[in-house]
Amino acid sequence: MPWARTDSMSERLKFIATYLEYEACFTDLCRDFGISRKTGYKWVRRYEAGGPSALDERSRAPRDHPNAVGDDVVEAIVALRHKHPRWGPRKLKVVLARKWAQSEVPAASTIGDILHRKGLVRSRRRIRRNSTYREALRHYSGPNAVWCADYKGHFAIGRRRCHPLTISDGFSRYLLGCRALRRPVHRYTRDFFEAVFREYGLPQAIRTDNGPPFSTLALAGLSRLSVWWIRLGIRPERIMPGRPDQNGRHERMHSTLKAETAKPPRSSFGAQQRAFDHFRLEFNHERPHEALDQQVPASLYRPSLRRYPSYLPQLEYPARFETRLVYPNGVFSFFNMTQWYASVCLAGERVGLEPCDDGRWRVHYGFVPIGMLDLRRALDRRERKFGELIPILRQSHRRRRPPYGR
């Protein structure tokens, strides 16, 4: 039987003290302490050999292992890692196989464990990624069906960095705008899009990558810029991470733009913007495009019939939807006293809640679904937390408040 549920060391010392003080039957002594005679004799032998310190628990791990990696191999792995700090276990294994026999070279996983024990592996920083865009990307069915937008890689102009922002029509390849910006932030991006909207109208969708200011870590990847687009009736589309080919037409234009305007960069932002304007005029009206059967993009593009409104329209939801206002801290109230976090990007906006089955509600912002609420789980969590207080809260919530003055 095991030791009593106290400190094991204290029980062993008490057992030895009783054994030394009294000359009782050893079998009865072991029975009183709830251990076997074999266990009792083991601790007596340890005490006689090493004193009280010998009563500590010893490791049961084997002292040696027939498949353990030799010290010379470990030293070779550590030395090779110091020589090539960025090489991983698989590369180190290949190099070691050139010097050692195949049977002596450990597996890549074992090499990785050795590097961890020696402190030669730096833990990677966890990267939070945006929510994946789950809807199918639209086809380039006609002018203004899908616009493509992106920031071209920044480069130096004097002591500052230039961040070119480009917008093109996916169907005709027409370059709608190219602006040399000092920072890729929301304010400058919105001002440029607003100027393009006023000149060419509104598209059906805008396709971008997952970087700021087009997308954030919020629900559905919403950002302040995409919230503005949704208010205008424009669907924000985002390519898959690591898939620039999904916006390949725009990326191919970037390659030509960089070769003709940024190699080398101009001496000032004004000169760089003039180079962009000249390139845009030539690209749209003079340069034949092979994908357009050697036509110029201007021959296929027409401005949108959807004009930029003078005021930002309010979103409308179906009659079966519940609507809630998002507070400045990004939360909205729903289902008694429960608060749900949406995003600070939606502060001051109204979200729509569509009833589904089993007490769940799908949350929409305009025509974009952004999440799901499960009220049953929320109620279970509240009951576990507050217990008997829940019925009281329900009754108080159902009572009608008396009119003011009574």
C-alpha positions as CSV (number, residue, x, y, z in Angstrom):
1,M,0.0,0.0,0.0
2,P,1.2,3.6,-0.6
3,W,2.3,6.1,2.1
4,A,-0.3,8.1,3.8
5,R,-1.4,11.3,2.1
6,T,1.1,13.6,3.8
7,D,4.6,14.6,2.8
8,S,6.4,11.4,1.8
9,M,9.8,12.5,3.3
10,S,8.1,13.2,6.6
11,E,6.5,9.8,6.7
12,R,9.8,8.1,5.9
13,L,11.6,10.0,8.7
14,K,8.8,9.1,11.1
15,F,9.1,5.4,10.1
16,I,12.9,5.4,10.7
17,A,12.5,7.2,14.0
18,T,9.9,4.7,15.2
19,Y,12.1,1.8,14.0
20,L,15.1,3.1,15.9
21,E,13.3,4.0,19.1
22,Y,11.1,1.0,19.6
23,E,12.0,-2.7,19.2
24,A,8.6,-3.7,18.0
25,C,7.8,-6.4,15.5
26,F,8.9,-5.1,12.1
27,T,5.9,-6.6,10.4
28,D,3.6,-4.7,12.8
29,L,5.6,-1.5,12.3
30,C,5.1,-1.8,8.5
31,R,1.5,-2.5,8.9
32,D,1.0,0.6,11.1
33,F,2.5,2.8,8.4
34,G,0.6,1.0,5.6
35,I,3.6,-0.3,3.6
36,S,5.0,-3.7,2.8
37,R,8.0,-5.3,4.6
38,K,10.0,-5.1,1.4
39,T,9.5,-1.3,1.2
40,G,10.3,-1.0,4.9
41,Y,13.6,-2.9,4.6
42,K,14.5,-0.8,1.5
43,W,14.2,2.5,3.5
44,V,16.1,1.0,6.5
45,R,19.0,0.0,4.2
46,R,19.1,3.4,2.6
47,Y,19.1,5.2,5.9
48,E,21.9,3.0,7.3
49,A,24.0,3.6,4.1
50,G,23.5,7.3,3.6
51,G,21.6,8.8,6.5
52,P,18.4,11.0,6.2
53,S,19.5,12.4,2.8
54,A,19.3,8.9,1.4
55,L,15.5,8.9,2.0
56,D,14.9,11.3,-0.9
57,E,13.1,10.0,-4.0
58,R,15.6,8.8,-6.7
59,S,15.1,9.0,-10.4
60,R,13.9,5.8,-12.0
61,A,15.4,6.8,-15.4
62,P,18.0,4.3,-16.7
63,R,21.6,5.5,-16.4
64,D,22.5,4.6,-19.9
65,H,20.6,3.6,-23.1
66,P,21.9,1.4,-25.9
67,N,20.5,3.8,-28.6
68,A,21.7,7.1,-27.0
69,V,23.6,9.5,-29.2
70,G,27.3,9.5,-28.5
71,D,29.0,12.5,-27.0
72,D,31.2,12.9,-30.1
73,V,28.1,13.1,-32.3
74,V,26.5,15.7,-30.0
75,E,29.6,17.8,-30.1
76,A,29.7,17.6,-33.9
77,I,26.1,18.7,-34.1
78,V,26.6,21.6,-31.8
79,A,29.8,22.7,-33.6
80,L,28.0,22.5,-37.0
81,R,25.1,24.5,-35.6
82,H,27.4,27.3,-34.3
83,K,29.0,27.4,-37.8
84,H,25.7,27.6,-39.5
85,P,23.2,29.2,-37.1
86,R,20.3,29.2,-39.6
87,W,20.5,25.6,-40.7
88,G,17.8,23.3,-39.4
89,P,18.0,19.6,-38.3
90,R,17.4,18.2,-41.7
91,K,20.3,20.1,-43.3
92,L,22.6,19.3,-40.4
93,K,21.7,15.6,-40.8
94,V,22.8,15.7,-44.5
95,V,26.1,17.3,-43.7
96,L,26.8,14.9,-40.8
97,A,26.1,11.9,-43.1
98,R,29.1,13.0,-45.3
99,K,31.4,12.5,-42.3
100,W,29.8,9.7,-40.3
101,A,28.3,6.3,-41.1
102,Q,24.6,6.2,-41.8
103,S,24.0,4.2,-38.6
104,E,25.7,6.8,-36.5
105,V,23.8,9.8,-37.7
106,P,20.7,10.4,-35.6
107,A,17.3,11.3,-37.0
108,A,16.4,14.9,-37.7
109,S,13.9,14.9,-34.8
110,T,16.7,13.7,-32.5
111,I,19.0,16.5,-33.8
112,G,16.2,19.0,-33.1
113,D,15.9,17.7,-29.5
114,I,19.7,18.1,-29.0
115,L,19.6,21.6,-30.3
116,H,16.7,22.4,-27.9
117,R,18.6,21.0,-24.9
118,K,21.7,23.0,-25.8
119,G,19.7,26.2,-26.1
120,L,20.5,26.6,-29.8
121,V,16.9,26.9,-31.0
122,R,15.0,30.2,-30.6
123,S,11.3,29.9,-30.2
124,R,9.3,31.4,-33.0
125,R,7.1,34.3,-32.4
126,R,3.5,33.4,-32.9
127,I,1.9,35.4,-35.8
128,R,-1.7,36.2,-35.6
129,R,-3.2,36.0,-39.1
130,N,-6.3,37.6,-40.5
131,S,-9.5,35.7,-41.0
132,T,-9.6,33.9,-44.3
133,Y,-11.8,35.3,-47.0
134,R,-14.2,32.3,-47.5
135,E,-16.3,33.5,-50.5
136,A,-15.5,32.8,-54.1
137,L,-13.6,35.6,-55.9
138,R,-15.7,37.3,-58.6
139,H,-15.0,37.0,-62.3
140,Y,-13.8,40.0,-64.3
141,S,-17.1,40.0,-66.2
142,G,-16.9,43.6,-67.4
143,P,-15.5,47.1,-66.6
144,N,-15.9,48.0,-62.9
145,A,-16.9,44.4,-61.9
146,V,-13.7,44.0,-59.9
147,W,-11.1,46.6,-59.2
148,C,-7.7,45.6,-58.0
149,A,-5.7,47.6,-55.4
150,D,-2.4,47.1,-53.7
151,Y,0.7,48.9,-52.3
152,K,3.7,48.4,-54.5
153,G,6.8,47.6,-52.5
154,H,8.2,50.7,-50.9
155,F,11.6,52.2,-51.9
156,A,13.7,55.2,-50.7
157,I,13.4,58.7,-52.1
158,G,16.1,60.7,-50.3
159,R,15.7,60.1,-46.6
160,R,12.0,59.0,-46.8
161,R,10.2,55.9,-48.1
162,C,7.8,56.0,-51.0
163,H,4.8,53.7,-50.9
164,P,3.1,53.6,-54.3
165,L,-0.7,52.9,-54.1
166,T,-2.2,51.6,-57.3
167,I,-5.8,50.9,-58.4
168,S,-6.7,49.1,-61.7
169,D,-9.8,47.7,-63.4
170,G,-9.5,43.9,-63.5
171,F,-11.4,43.5,-66.8
172,S,-9.7,46.1,-69.0
173,R,-6.3,46.4,-67.1
174,Y,-7.0,50.2,-67.1
175,L,-4.8,51.8,-64.4
176,L,-7.2,54.1,-62.6
177,G,-4.6,55.7,-60.3
178,C,-1.1,55.5,-59.0
179,R,-0.2,57.8,-56.0
180,A,3.2,58.1,-54.3
181,L,2.3,58.1,-50.6
182,R,4.7,58.7,-47.7
183,R,2.9,56.2,-45.4
184,P,0.4,53.3,-46.1
185,V,-2.2,54.4,-43.5
186,H,-5.9,54.7,-43.6
187,R,-6.2,58.4,-44.0
188,Y,-4.1,58.8,-47.1
189,T,-5.5,55.6,-48.6
190,R,-9.1,56.7,-48.2
191,D,-8.4,60.2,-49.6
192,F,-6.9,58.6,-52.8
193,F,-9.8,56.1,-53.2
194,E,-12.3,58.9,-52.7
195,A,-10.6,60.9,-55.6
196,V,-10.7,57.8,-57.8
197,F,-14.4,57.2,-56.9
198,R,-15.3,60.8,-57.8
199,E,-13.7,60.5,-61.2
200,Y,-14.6,56.9,-62.3
201,G,-17.6,55.9,-60.0
202,L,-18.0,52.9,-57.8
203,P,-17.1,49.3,-58.7
204,Q,-19.0,46.1,-57.6
205,A,-16.0,44.7,-55.7
206,I,-12.4,45.6,-54.8
207,R,-9.8,42.9,-54.5
208,T,-6.7,43.4,-52.3
209,D,-4.3,41.4,-50.2
210,N,-4.5,40.8,-46.4
211,G,-2.2,43.6,-45.3
212,P,-3.2,47.0,-43.7
213,P,-5.0,49.2,-44.2
214,F,-7.1,46.9,-46.4
215,S,-7.5,44.2,-43.7
216,T,-7.0,43.7,-39.9
217,L,-7.2,41.0,-37.3
218,A,-10.9,41.8,-36.6
219,L,-13.8,39.6,-37.5
220,A,-14.0,38.8,-41.2
221,G,-10.8,40.8,-41.6
222,L,-12.7,44.1,-41.4
223,S,-10.8,47.4,-41.4
224,R,-12.0,51.0,-41.3
225,L,-11.4,51.2,-45.1
226,S,-13.4,48.0,-45.8
227,V,-16.2,49.2,-43.5
228,W,-16.4,52.4,-45.6
229,W,-16.5,50.4,-48.8
230,I,-19.4,48.3,-47.5
231,R,-21.3,51.4,-46.7
232,L,-20.9,52.4,-50.3
233,G,-22.2,49.1,-51.6
234,I,-18.7,47.7,-52.6
235,R,-17.8,44.2,-51.7
236,P,-14.2,43.8,-50.2
237,E,-12.4,40.8,-51.6
238,R,-9.2,39.4,-50.3
239,I,-6.8,36.9,-51.9
240,M,-5.5,33.9,-50.0
241,P,-2.3,34.4,-47.9
242,G,0.7,33.5,-50.1
243,R,-1.4,33.5,-53.3
244,P,-0.5,36.7,-55.2
245,D,-1.5,34.8,-58.4
246,Q,-5.1,35.4,-57.4
247,N,-4.4,39.1,-58.1
248,G,-2.0,38.3,-60.9
249,R,-3.1,40.9,-63.4
250,H,-2.4,43.7,-60.9
251,E,0.9,42.1,-59.8
252,R,2.1,41.9,-63.5
253,M,1.3,45.6,-63.9
254,H,3.4,46.3,-60.8
255,S,6.4,44.6,-62.4
256,T,6.2,46.9,-65.4
257,L,5.6,50.0,-63.2
258,K,8.7,49.3,-61.1
259,A,10.9,48.7,-64.1
260,E,9.9,51.9,-65.9
261,T,9.5,54.3,-62.9
262,A,11.6,53.1,-59.9
263,K,14.8,51.8,-61.4
264,P,16.3,54.1,-60.4
265,P,13.9,56.2,-58.2
266,R,13.4,59.8,-58.8
267,S,15.1,62.5,-56.7
268,S,11.9,63.8,-55.0
269,F,8.3,62.8,-54.4
270,G,7.1,65.4,-56.9
271,A,9.4,64.0,-59.6
272,Q,8.3,60.4,-58.7
273,Q,4.6,61.3,-59.0
274,R,5.2,62.9,-62.4
275,A,6.9,59.6,-63.5
276,F,3.9,57.7,-62.3
277,D,1.5,60.0,-64.1
278,H,3.5,59.7,-67.4
279,F,3.5,55.9,-67.0
280,R,-0.2,55.7,-66.4
281,L,-1.0,57.8,-69.5
282,E,1.3,55.7,-71.6
283,F,0.0,52.4,-70.1
284,N,-3.7,53.2,-70.7
285,H,-3.6,54.9,-74.1
286,E,-0.4,53.9,-76.0
287,R,1.0,50.6,-74.8
288,P,-0.6,47.6,-76.5
289,H,-1.6,44.8,-74.2
290,E,-1.1,41.2,-75.3
291,A,-3.9,39.8,-73.1
292,L,-6.3,42.3,-74.8
293,D,-5.3,41.2,-78.3
294,Q,-2.9,44.1,-78.6
295,Q,-5.5,46.7,-77.8
296,V,-4.9,49.5,-75.3
297,P,-6.8,49.3,-71.9
298,A,-8.5,52.7,-72.6
299,S,-10.4,51.1,-75.6
300,L,-12.2,48.6,-73.2
301,Y,-12.8,50.7,-70.1
302,R,-15.9,52.8,-69.4
303,P,-16.6,54.7,-66.1
304,S,-19.1,53.2,-63.7
305,L,-22.7,54.2,-63.8
306,R,-22.8,54.0,-60.0
307,R,-21.7,57.5,-59.0
308,Y,-20.0,58.4,-55.7
309,P,-22.8,59.7,-53.4
310,S,-22.8,63.1,-51.7
311,Y,-23.5,61.4,-48.3
312,L,-22.7,58.0,-46.9
313,P,-25.9,55.9,-47.0
314,Q,-27.1,53.9,-44.0
315,L,-27.2,50.1,-44.2
316,E,-30.5,48.3,-44.5
317,Y,-31.3,44.8,-43.1
318,P,-34.2,42.5,-43.8
319,A,-37.3,42.7,-41.5
320,R,-36.5,39.4,-39.8
321,F,-33.1,40.7,-38.6
322,E,-32.4,42.2,-35.2
323,T,-30.2,45.3,-35.3
324,R,-27.8,46.5,-32.6
325,L,-25.5,49.6,-32.4
326,V,-21.8,48.9,-31.8
327,Y,-20.4,51.0,-28.9
328,P,-17.2,52.9,-29.2
329,N,-15.3,50.1,-27.4
330,G,-16.4,47.6,-30.2
331,V,-19.1,45.7,-28.3
332,F,-22.9,45.5,-28.6
333,S,-25.6,44.4,-26.2
334,F,-27.8,41.4,-27.1
335,F,-29.8,38.9,-25.1
336,N,-30.5,40.5,-21.7
337,M,-27.3,41.8,-20.1
338,T,-24.8,39.9,-22.4
339,Q,-22.3,42.0,-24.3
340,W,-20.5,40.7,-27.4
341,Y,-17.3,42.0,-28.9
342,A,-17.3,42.8,-32.6
343,S,-14.6,45.2,-33.5
344,V,-13.6,48.8,-32.9
345,C,-13.7,49.2,-36.7
346,L,-17.5,49.0,-36.4
347,A,-17.8,51.7,-33.6
348,G,-21.0,53.7,-34.3
349,E,-22.2,51.2,-36.9
350,R,-25.3,49.0,-36.8
351,V,-24.9,45.2,-37.2
352,G,-27.7,42.8,-38.1
353,L,-28.4,39.5,-36.4
354,E,-30.1,36.8,-38.4
355,P,-31.9,34.1,-36.3
356,C,-30.7,30.5,-37.1
357,D,-31.5,27.2,-35.4
358,D,-30.8,26.0,-31.9
359,G,-30.5,29.5,-30.3
360,R,-27.8,30.7,-32.7
361,W,-27.7,34.1,-34.5
362,R,-25.6,35.0,-37.5
363,V,-24.1,38.5,-37.3
364,H,-23.9,40.6,-40.5
365,Y,-22.4,43.9,-41.3
366,G,-24.3,44.9,-44.4
367,F,-24.1,42.1,-46.8
368,V,-21.0,40.6,-45.2
369,P,-21.4,37.9,-42.5
370,I,-18.9,38.4,-39.7
371,G,-19.6,35.8,-37.1
372,M,-22.0,33.5,-35.2
373,L,-23.5,33.9,-31.7
374,D,-24.5,30.9,-29.6
375,L,-26.8,32.0,-26.9
376,R,-27.2,28.6,-25.3
377,R,-23.5,28.4,-24.5
378,A,-23.5,32.0,-23.2
379,L,-26.4,31.1,-20.9
380,D,-24.7,28.0,-19.6
381,R,-21.5,30.0,-18.8
382,R,-23.6,32.6,-16.9
383,E,-25.4,30.0,-14.9
384,R,-22.1,28.3,-13.9
385,K,-20.7,31.7,-12.9
386,F,-23.7,33.3,-11.1
387,G,-25.7,30.2,-10.1
388,E,-29.0,31.1,-8.4
389,L,-28.7,34.8,-9.4
390,I,-29.8,34.0,-13.0
391,P,-33.6,33.6,-12.2
392,I,-33.5,36.9,-10.3
393,L,-31.9,38.6,-13.3
394,R,-34.4,37.2,-15.6
395,Q,-37.4,38.3,-13.5
396,S,-35.9,41.8,-13.1
397,H,-35.3,42.1,-16.8
398,R,-39.0,41.1,-17.6
399,R,-40.5,43.7,-15.3
400,R,-41.6,46.8,-17.0
401,R,-40.0,50.0,-15.7
402,P,-42.5,52.4,-14.2
403,P,-42.9,55.8,-15.9
404,Y,-40.7,58.6,-14.7
405,G,-42.0,60.5,-11.7
406,R,-43.6,57.5,-10.0
